[in-house]
Every structure is written in structure tokens, then in C-alpha cells.
Amino acid sequence: MRHMETSTTLTTEPVADERLAEILASPGFGGYFTDHMFTVKWNPADGWHEPEITPYTPLTLDPATAVFHYAQEIFEGLKAYRHDDGSVWLFRPEANAERMVRSSRRLALPELPPADFVQAVEELVRVDQRWVPDAAGEKSLYIRPFMIATDRFLGVRPAEHVTFLVIASPAGAYFKRGPMPVTLWLTTDYTRAGRGGMGAAKTGGNYASSLVAQQEATGQGCDQVVFLDAQELRYVEELGGMNMYFVYADGRIVTPELGTILEGITRSSIIELAGKMGHQVEERKISIDEWRDGVTSGEITEVFACGTAAVVTPVGSLKWDGGETPEVAEAGAVTMAIRQALVDIQYGRADDTFGWMRRIC
Ligand SMILES: *Cc1c(COP(=O)(O)O)cnc(C)c1O
């Protein structure tokens, strides 16, 4: 595969240094965007063509553009980290590239070669490297690659015009005063994925369908919603955008098996990391009764959720229609050790024994 030759047009109006310093001091999440964006187009005749980096700007799309009507869209999320020596690194970008290929197969979108995906991300981060915050306080640059159907056509068919873009947004620490346990709401009215559905694809539709359940959770005074399998309403799947882990008193760690859940890169990394830390890791079905009974009996000592945005989030309690597990006020020791091991690799404070980090600049 020949590498893309990206044309670059730099902005004549970059965000001023003083303003950038203000933004990076307190970036929050997802509200500020870097000076540039990456775009490449696809159609059946030309394949992927016209890769370019341009000033960050709104898209102009016809109201009849397919993605607005039939949601033929997929996305990714990964971060660039600044190490203490000033260098900038990506965490497992090839894994995101390969997952986007799997998502594109499910959504009948064209496959972007993983090497081109990684190149696009690298080129954008290099151009906008001043937007990567200092490591202090676990800040990072959140990178959002995505692919949309751009056909101007209301008929229903796989797109013949597609655009892949990469944008980036500085991100602050998810938890300001260290990881705080979240409360989860168990929804039995809604599910996020059925057999043969899109649960394993990273696509906006899965998030659209999770919002009303998240509203239900908020209404119940909970932070996040947890979904069960659609068939039996019995097995734990995941949260709206995070995978789940259970720590047992004997040191075993259990995470729901793949199938209808999203295969998180944080989830996969923890399987390897926890194994190296001496835990026996099991990927299998875990029923809601095993969770409730285990937490109550003390057989399950810690529960946590994981994903790129929040890394590892301790679970304080689970609430459902008619009950609640005992509340845990502090993050557990195993949860925190796993979290620290992962963050230390990402920020270059521990040896990258798995070869996960990729230096960009
Ligand atoms: C992105 C995502 C995750 C977490 O995946 P990471 O690669 O670890 O960030 C988990 N669940 C869903 C539904 C997701 O979209």
C-alpha cells in the first residue's frame, strides 16, 4: 500500500499563545479544537483520495447528505500524551485503526488501510503539537477520527461517497481530585445491542440509543447506566461508553466476553496488564445475580469501568428498580494499581514492556 501524500495548508490564524495557554490550563473535555483537521475522501472509482490537512473549519453539507438521515457513521477515540521530556506519544493507534476497519465492515463503509489511519493521526498531531498539554494532572490531546457517508441522496444504500476526518481536542483530567467512585443504574427497560446488531461497532447510533437510558440513570440519581444482554436480560454487557471489570477476593479478575459489547482498547490492555501483575483474568459471561450476590457476600471486592476518556473508573454502587448494593466510598487497591500501571506507561513513567507507545514528535 502506497502511503498517502497529504497536502498541508496551514492556518493563517492560529489560536494565540496566551489564549492557548489559558485553554490548556483548564481544557475540560471536548469543547476546544485544535487549529487544523485532516480529511480524505473516498469513492468506488478513485478509492481514497485528496488527503489534506487544512485549517479547522465547519463542513458544508447538503441537507440531503446520507449520514444525517441513515446514520452511516463510525468513529474512534484515542489520546496523545506528552512525556516529561516534552516528547509526544500515541497509545496503540494501530489497535484503533484495526477496530475502525471492523466497524466499517459492519456499517458497509469502505475500509481505510490501518497504515493510512495511523499516518493521518500522526500528521495532524505533529502539525498541532503545541496543543498537546503538559503531562501534569493527566492531561492529554484527545483525537477523534471519524468516517461519514456524504452521498447527496435519500435512497437507502451503502454510500458511494465517504469522507474520513480527524479532529483533536485537548482534554483535562477526568477526575479533578483523583478517581471518585461512580454510582450505576441498572436499566431493564433498554438494551444497547442485540445478536447481529451493531454493539461491537463504534458507531454514533449506539450512543444515540443509550441517551434515554442515561437520562433514566440521571433521574435515579446515578452517574452512569449499565446495560444487560438483550436476549435474557441477565448478563452484564457494559456502560454507554465503557467496559466493565470485576475483582474477586481470590485475586481473579472477570470481564464480560466479546460478542455484542464494544472491544475496548483499554479493556484489552488491562487483560494483558493485569495478567502480568499476577491476576488470573477471565473473559466470560457474568450475570447480574453474580454481581449483586458477589458484592453483598464479599466474594467480589471491587468493580470498575474502563475506557480511553476516563481510563479506569471505580464503581461505588449499583442501583436497580427495588434495591441497591452496599456503597463503596473509595476506589479499591486493585483498581488503583491497574489504573496507575496503565497511566504510567502512557505518560512514559514506566517501561513500555508491551510496545504500546508510538512516538510522534
Ligand atoms: C469506545 C467505547 C468503549 C471503550 O473503548 P476504548 O478503546 O477503551 O476507549 C467502550 N464501550 C463503548 C460502547 C465504546 O464506544
PDBQT file of the ligand as one rigid body, heavy atoms in Angstrom, charges set to zero:
ROOT
HETATM    1  C1  LIG A 401     -15.148   3.448  22.853  1.00  0.00    +0.000 C 
HETATM    2  C2  LIG A 401     -16.010   2.587  23.694  1.00  0.00    +0.000 A 
HETATM    3  C3  LIG A 401     -15.528   1.867  24.797  1.00  0.00    +0.000 A 
HETATM    4  C4  LIG A 401     -14.104   1.995  25.312  1.00  0.00    +0.000 C 
HETATM    5  O1  LIG A 401     -13.152   1.674  24.330  1.00  0.00    +0.000 OA
HETATM    6  P1  LIG A 401     -11.651   2.196  24.500  1.00  0.00    +0.000 P 
HETATM    7  O2  LIG A 401     -10.979   1.749  23.244  1.00  0.00    +0.000 OA
HETATM    8  O3  LIG A 401     -11.107   1.554  25.709  1.00  0.00    +0.000 OA
HETATM    9  O4  LIG A 401     -11.726   3.677  24.633  1.00  0.00    +0.000 OA
HETATM   10  C5  LIG A 401     -16.401   1.042  25.479  1.00  0.00    +0.000 A 
HETATM   11  N1  LIG A 401     -17.694   0.932  25.118  1.00  0.00    +0.000 NA
HETATM   12  C6  LIG A 401     -18.203   1.615  24.067  1.00  0.00    +0.000 A 
HETATM   13  C7  LIG A 401     -19.638   1.437  23.715  1.00  0.00    +0.000 C 
HETATM   14  C8  LIG A 401     -17.385   2.455  23.319  1.00  0.00    +0.000 A 
HETATM   15  O5  LIG A 401     -17.897   3.131  22.277  1.00  0.00    +0.000 OA
ENDROOT
TORSDOF 0
